[in-house]
Amino acid sequence: VTPLTPVNAFFPPNGEGELVEDIDEVVRMLGSEQNKKLYGYFLDGEFDEQTLVNTATRARYPMGAPITGYNSQEDREREQGVVIGEAILDDIEKELFHRYSMKAKFLSTPYMNKAIDNKVYEEVGGAKASMQTRWYAGYLRSKDAAKVISYDLAWAFASILAVWCYMAFHTRSFFIASLGMFEIICSFPVALFIYKLIYRIEYLGNVQILSIFVVLGIGADDVLIQFPGRRWPECCILLEDASK
């Protein structure tokens, strides 16, 4: 599949030759009125033919489908995307992370960093780079989103511990706090039973599991509201005894 990229214009023919001598002339040709319909895809909306300033450009590299073993592009489309991603895009992503020194931090993905390449500028003794590179692929987006959600799930365990500690502090009872947390956790298999067996919904992703944050709030609220109500009659009895 032929890629859609401005590189071909600067490295003729077909992006495989040497860099043209007059880069400004090529940019002027790309931005001319007669060529805007053909090359406007590579120019931003504020491109100026006089100054030749273009703040953003883009390229597109189709992978091609269907791949071997599939009848058409729509044939198990998601599965085809995963096969292509694991065979090609994972390696490309690793190379890009290495080139731009993008590393994952605690409970975050490498995409939280900006892809700015300072190595080329440092080699020629220039200033720090300001050009940022961005890339997109549906497979990479889905993979990164799954990682982000899994990191959020790690915070869910911390939330469970924090809610349990607060319930124990508020009720002054580890037993009641543990019982309340047991009630909250037991609500999940019940919900899954209704979700999967009664409503017969096959899909169950990480987003659904994140509902634990909502359930924690509701369950803890039940304990914190009902527990003082249970103790109210005892307080009334104590006050009556004191009045006598």
C-alpha positions in Angstrom: 0.0 0.0 0.0 1.5 3.4 -1.0 2.1 5.7 2.0 0.7 9.2 2.0 3.7 11.3 3.0 5.4 14.6 1.9 8.8 12.9 2.1 8.4 11.8 -1.6 8.5 15.5 -2.6 11.8 16.2 -0.8 13.5 12.9 -1.7 12.6 12.2 -5.3 11.8 9.9 -6.8 9.3 8.2 -4.5 11.2 9.2 -1.3 14.1 7.0 -2.2 16.6 9.6 -3.7 18.7 12.4 -2.3 17.3 15.4 -0.5 16.5 18.3 -2.9 18.9 21.3 -2.8 16.2 24.0 -2.7 13.8 23.0 0.1 12.0 26.4 0.1 11.1 25.9 -3.6 9.5 22.5 -2.8 7.5 24.0 0.1 6.4 26.8 -2.2 5.3 24.3 -4.8 3.4 22.3 -2.3 1.6 25.4 -1.0 0.8 27.0 -4.3 -2.8 27.5 -5.2 -2.8 25.0 -8.1 -1.3 22.3 -5.9 -3.3 22.9 -2.7 -5.9 20.3 -3.6 -3.2 17.7 -4.1 -0.8 18.6 -1.3 -3.1 20.5 1.1 -3.3 17.4 3.3 0.3 18.1 4.4 -0.2 21.8 5.3 -1.8 23.5 8.2 -4.6 25.9 7.9 -2.4 29.0 8.4 0.3 28.2 5.8 1.7 31.4 4.3 3.2 31.3 0.8 5.3 34.3 1.5 7.0 33.2 4.7 6.7 29.5 3.9 5.9 28.9 7.6 4.1 25.6 8.2 3.6 24.7 11.8 2.3 21.1 11.3 2.4 18.3 8.7 1.4 14.7 8.7 1.8 11.4 6.9 -0.3 8.3 6.7 1.0 4.7 6.4 -1.8 2.2 5.6 -1.0 -1.4 6.7 -3.1 -3.1 4.1 -5.9 -5.7 4.5 -7.0 -8.4 4.3 -4.0 -10.3 5.5 -3.3 -14.0 4.9 -6.0 -16.2 6.3 -8.9 -13.6 6.1 -11.4 -13.1 3.3 -11.8 -9.3 3.5 -11.0 -6.2 5.5 -14.3 -6.7 7.5 -13.6 -10.4 8.2 -12.8 -10.4 12.0 -11.6 -6.8 11.7 -10.6 -6.5 15.3 -8.6 -9.8 15.2 -6.9 -8.6 12.0 -5.9 -5.4 13.7 -4.3 -7.3 16.6 -2.4 -9.6 14.3 -1.0 -6.6 12.4 -0.3 -4.7 15.6 1.6 -7.5 17.2 3.6 -8.2 14.0 4.5 -4.6 13.0 3.2 -1.8 15.2 4.6 -3.1 18.6 8.2 -3.0 17.2 7.6 0.5 15.6 6.3 1.8 18.9 9.3 0.5 20.8 11.6 2.2 18.3 9.7 5.5 18.7 9.9 5.3 22.5 13.6 4.7 22.3 14.2 7.5 19.8 12.3 10.1 21.9 13.5 8.7 25.3 9.9 8.1 26.3 9.7 6.0 29.4 6.8 4.9 31.6 6.7 6.3 35.1 4.9 5.1 38.2 1.4 4.1 37.2 1.6 6.0 33.9 2.4 5.1 30.3 5.2 6.5 28.1 2.6 8.5 26.2 2.4 10.9 29.2 5.8 12.3 27.8 6.2 14.5 24.7 7.9 13.0 21.7 10.7 15.7 21.2 14.0 14.6 19.7 16.9 16.7 21.0 19.6 14.3 20.0 19.9 15.6 16.4 20.1 19.2 17.6 22.7 18.3 20.2 24.8 16.5 17.6 25.1 19.7 15.5 25.5 22.0 18.5 22.0 23.6 18.1 19.4 24.6 20.6 16.8 22.3 22.1 14.2 21.1 19.7 10.7 22.4 19.8 9.1 20.2 17.1 6.9 17.5 18.6 6.0 14.3 16.9 2.7 12.5 17.3 1.5 9.2 16.0 -1.7 7.3 16.1 -3.0 3.8 15.4 -6.2 2.3 16.6 -4.3 -0.8 17.9 -1.8 1.3 19.8 -4.6 3.5 21.3 -6.5 0.5 22.5 -3.4 -1.1 24.0 -2.5 2.1 25.8 -6.1 2.6 27.1 -6.0 -0.9 28.5 -2.8 -0.1 30.4 -4.2 3.1 31.8 -7.3 1.3 33.0 -5.1 -1.4 34.6 -3.2 1.3 36.4 -6.5 2.7 37.6 -7.4 -0.7 38.9 -4.2 -0.6 41.1 -5.6 2.5 42.7 -8.8 0.6 43.4 -7.0 -1.7 45.8 -5.6 1.3 47.6 -9.1 2.8 47.7 -10.5 -0.4 49.3 -7.8 -0.2 52.0 -8.5 3.5 52.6 -12.3 3.0 52.8 -11.8 0.1 55.2 -9.5 2.1 57.5 -12.0 5.0 57.5 -14.9 2.8 58.4 -12.9 1.2 61.2 -12.0 4.7 62.5 -15.5 6.0 62.3 -17.2 2.9 63.8 -14.3 2.1 66.2 -14.8 -1.5 65.2 -12.6 -3.6 62.9 -15.3 -6.2 62.8 -18.0 -3.9 61.5 -15.6 -2.3 59.0 -14.6 -5.8 57.8 -18.2 -6.9 57.6 -19.1 -3.8 55.6 -16.2 -4.4 53.2 -17.3 -8.0 52.8 -20.7 -6.8 51.9 -19.3 -4.5 49.2 -17.1 -7.2 47.7 -19.9 -9.7 47.7 -22.0 -7.3 45.5 -19.6 -8.1 42.6 -20.4 -11.8 42.0 -24.1 -11.0 42.4 -23.8 -8.3 39.8 -21.8 -10.5 37.5 -24.4 -13.3 37.8 -27.1 -10.9 36.7 -24.9 -9.3 34.0 -23.6 -12.5 32.4 -26.3 -15.2 33.1 -29.5 -13.3 33.1 -28.9 -10.5 30.6 -26.4 -12.6 28.7 -24.0 -9.8 28.0 -20.7 -11.2 26.8 -18.5 -8.2 26.9 -16.8 -7.5 30.3 -14.0 -5.0 30.1 -11.8 -3.1 32.6 -14.2 -0.1 32.5 -17.0 -2.2 34.0 -14.6 -3.4 36.8 -13.8 0.2 37.6 -17.4 0.5 38.9 -15.8 -0.7 42.2 -15.2 3.0 43.0 -19.0 3.7 42.8 -19.8 0.5 44.8 -17.2 1.5 47.5 -18.9 4.9 47.9 -22.4 3.5 48.2 -21.5 0.6 50.5 -19.4 2.7 52.8 -22.1 5.3 52.9 -24.6 2.6 54.1 -22.4 1.6 56.9 -21.5 5.1 58.0 -25.2 6.2 58.0 -26.8 3.1 59.6 -24.2 2.5 62.3 -25.0 5.8 64.2 -28.7 5.0 63.8 -28.1 1.7 65.5 -26.4 3.4 68.4 -29.1 6.0 68.9 -31.4 3.9 71.1 -28.5 3.1 73.3 -27.8 6.9 73.7 -31.5 7.4 74.6 -31.4 4.7 77.3 -28.2 6.3 78.8 -29.8 9.7 78.8 -33.0 8.3 80.5 -30.9 6.5 83.1 -28.9 9.7 83.7 -32.1 11.8 84.2 -33.4 9.3 86.8 
